[in-house]
Amino acid sequence: MINYSRIFAMPRSLSLAALAACVFLTAGSIAYSQTPAATDAAGTFKSKCAACHGEDGAGSTLGKRLHAPDLRSKEVQGQSTDALVQIVTKGKNNMPAFGNRLDNDQIQKLVAYIRTFHADASK
């Protein structure tokens, strides 16, 4: 707990600096704790999927060699959420299973994130 009476007993310039530091630190922790779930899913995608599927879902050079599907395509976007969850969880073809690395909530958020890759952006 911050002892404000001690802060205001300091010379005025130090009091203002200490108060500003408290406000800055509190605002930083509030902003950090309010990170949207989409940011988490984007981070998961970047760390687990982008090496093959590319940042935009179109497929990286490696992914194209491994025949990773374009996540923006009608074929992928047209699949049910349950089907995509199953693919992420159990793997398919050259794609490894992530059910042992991600929990169900992370997989659900990841599939929701994949849905943001629009079919109209595909080639």
Secondary structure by P-SEA (a helix, b strand, c coil): ccaaaaaaaccaaaaaaaaaaaaaaaaaaaaaaaccaaaaaaaaaaacccccccccccccaaaaaaccccccccccccccaaaaaaaaaccccccccccccccaaaaaaaaaaaaaccccccc
